[in-house]
Every structure is written in structure tokens, then in C-alpha cells.
Amino acid sequence: MATTGMSFAMTQEWRSRLLRPRLVREDVFIQGLTQDEVEMIREALGKGLKPNGFEVVEDTLILRFDRNISRKPLQAE
């Protein structure tokens, strides 16, 4: 009987739009970057910065990178 109750609750969860699983990841491919643009992104990643967010302003994509403050900076940084 408890199994039937659980099954019913799960069925109801999927019927409600508010309770459906939310998208937690999506890969977006941006092609046609120049070598300089790709190198800037690689340099930021190499320095320990991680993508935190983005914004689109007109035809420009602004990527935001943050440093993990628990990480010690390299001497070259």
C-alpha cells in the first residue's frame, strides 16, 4: 500500500508543470571565434578563473569569470 502511495505521488509530480525537473545544464556551441578570442578564454581558464555567468549586449557576448578565492595565485599571475 505504501508503494501505491509513492507511485501516485511520483505520477502527480510529473503532471504538474511546477514540479517537473528543471533544466540544470545546457551546452551551447559558439563557433567562428578568432584565435585571439579563444586564446583569451584559455588564458583566463589557465589562471584559475571559472565561468560564472554571461550577458548578451546587442551582438556581443560578455563572459564573466571568477577566481576561486581559496586557490593560491601562481607567481606568474
N, C-alpha and C positions, 0 to 999 in steps of 0.2 A: 504494500500500500504506500509506503514511503517512496518507493521507486516511482510509482504512478504520479505522486505529488511533485516530485522532482522533474519528471518528464514534462508535466503540464507547465511548470514554471519556466522551463527552458523554451518550450514551444511559445509561450506567451511573450517571452523576452524577444524572440526573433520577429514577432508580429508587430511590435511597437517600434516605430522609426527612432524614437528617443533612446531605446535600449540596444539597438543593433551595434555591432562592433564598429568602432570608428577607425578610419584610416590612420595608421601610425607611421607609414613610410611610403614614399613615392620617389622613384628615380626619374629625374628629368635630364635629358641629354641636350646639351647646348653645343652645337658644332660650329665650326668656322672661326674659332678663336685664333688670334695671331699667336705666333711663337712667344712674343713678349708677354701677352696676356696669360698664356699657360705658364710661363716661367714665373710670373709674379705670384700666381696661385701656389705653385710648387714651392717657391721661396717662403711664403707665409706658412705653409704646412711644415716645411723643413725647420722653421724656427719654433715649432711647437704650437702655433696658432691653430685653432679649430674653428670651422664654420659655425656661426651662431645664428645667423639669420640673413635675410636679404630684403631688398626693396627694388621695385621697378619704377624708374622715373623716366617717362617718355620712352625712348628707345635704349635706355641704359639700365643694365642690371648691376646693382650695388650689392656686393657680398660683404658680410660682416664677419670678421674673425676675432676671436678672443683667446687670450693666453690663459692656460690653466695656472692659477696663481700658486698652486702647490709645487709646480715644476720649477727647478732652479734654471735660470737662463744660462746659455752657453757663453763662453768668453767672447766668441765672435759676435754675439748679439749685443 
